[in-house]
Amino acid sequence: MTMEISNNCYIYKAQINHAQLKLWLKRKSAIMISPQVHNKILQLFANAIVRSIADEVLKAGHFSLIMDSTQDASRKEQLSVCLRYVDSEFVPRKQFIGLNETPNTKGSNIAECINDVLIRLNLQLPMVTAKTKNFGLKAKG
């Protein structure tokens, strides 16, 4: 199988209308076996999925933000972010958006993370109907 045919198979299997991914996979010099290439492909897919979720949330008009934090194995605080909304067919959805590293669980850092997520997803704060966090006794400031 030639490199071009192999890359086109990835494009058709993906079934995603993502221009950047298609251009990247159509490169003639692409070597599809390196870990860096796999990570790049996974990152492009992840971005496309999160973008489609954000588009659904925009159509819904309102959403709630669900966050929780924990330390990972390297003792770094990881803040998980989920969006909950009702889609156009009136089905409640809860979608995982990602993990964000934060230096601590101070309120100012959490607020900064919320703002960063909303900006990256092109969502507005007035669209948030509820904010849920489960920081227990760890929440500071």
N, C-alpha and C positions, 0 to 999 in steps of 0.2 A: 504494500500500500504506500503510495507516495505521500510526502509531507503535506501537500495541498489537499489531497483527498482526506487524509487523516484529520487535518484541521477543520475541513468542512463538515466532517462527521460530528466533531465536537459542537460546531455551530448549530447543526440541525437537531442534535440530541438536546441541546440546552433549551431550545424553544423559547428563548428570551429575546425580546426586541431591545437589545442593548448594544448600541453602536460601538462603544469603546471596546467591549468584549469581542465583537465580531472583527473589528480592525486588528486587534491584538492577535487573535487566533489565525488570521489570514497571512500573517508575516511569513515570508519564505524562510527566514533564518531561525524560526522557532524550533527549539529542541524541547520536546514535551516530556522529558524524563527527569529533569533536574528538580530538586525540592523547591527551588526559587520559582520555577515556572508553575508548579502545582500550587504553591502559596498564592501567586499572583492570580491564577485562574479562580481559586477559591475566594479570594478577596473581591474580585470582580463580580462573581455570582452573589456573594453576600451583599455587596453594595446594591446590586440590582433588586434583590429580594427586599431589602430594607426600604429602598426607594418605592417599590410597588406597595408596601405596607403604608408608607407615608402618604402615598396618593389615595389609598382607600380611606385613611383617616381624614384627609382633606375633604373627600366627598361626604363623609359622615358628618362633618361639621363640629362634632364634640367628641372628647375622649377623656379618659382618666389616665393618670400616670402612676405606675406602680414601681416602686424602687425598694431594693433591699441591699444590704452590704455584708460582706464577710471578708476575712483575710484568706488569701490563697496560700499555697505551700511555701512561697517565698516571703510570707508575712506582709504582703502589700494589700491594702484595702481595695476590694473590687466592688463596684456598685452596679448591680444588675438593673436594667431598665426594661420595663414592659409597657405596652400601650393597650388599653382596653377601650373598645368602641363597638358600636352596632353598625354592621355593614348595610349596604343598600337593600338587602333581602331580609333585614331585621333579625339577623343572626348575631348574637353577641360574640365578639372575638377578643382574645387576649394574645397579643403577639410579643415575643421576646425581641428586643431591638439590639441589645448588646451589653457588654461589660465595659465599664469605664473605670480606670484606675484613679483613685483619689487619695491624697496624702493622709486624710483622716476623715472622721465623720462629723466635723463641725458643720453647723448649719450653713455658714457662708460657702464652704466647699461644695456642699450638696446643692445649694442654690446655683452655684456656678456651673455645676454639672448639668442641672436641669436646663439652664439657659443654653448651654452648648448643644445639648441634644435637640432642643426645640429649633435652634438656628440651623443645625445641620439637616434637619428634616423639613425645614421650611414650614413649621407649625407655629401658631401664635398662642401666647399664654392665655388670652381670653377664651380660647377653644377648650381649655382644660376645665372639666366640670368637677373633678375630684383629684386629690393627690393622696396617695397612700404610701406610707413608709413603715418599715418594721425594723427600727434600729434599737428598740428596747432601751436598756439602760446605757447603751454606748453613745447615744446622741448627745452631742455637746454643743453649746453656743446657740 
